[in-house]
Amino acid sequence: MSPLVVLAPAFILLYFLPTILAFCLNRKHKMKILAANIPAGLSWFLWLAVLTWAFTGKEDTAEI
C-alpha cells in the first residue's frame, strides 16, 4: 500500500480539525470557522487561532 493512501486522509483530517471540532461541539459560528479554516491552514499561527476559536466558541442553543 502506498504511503500516500494513508497520509492524504490523515492530512485532510488534521487540516480540517478546527472545523470538525466546531461541528462536533455544536459551536454557534461553525460555518465561519469553516470559512476561516480554509485559508488559515496555510499558516500554523492562524490555524492554531481557528482551533482555539473552535474550542472556546459559544454553543449553538437554537432549538429546531
URLIN-V705685 format. One record per helix or strand of 3 or more residues. SS is the DSSP state (hx for helix, st for strand). FROM is the first residue (numbers start at 0). LEN is the number of residues. If there is no record, write none. Layout:
SS,FROM,LEN  SS,FROM,LEN
//
This chain:
hx,2,13  hx,16,8  hx,29,11  hx,43,13
//
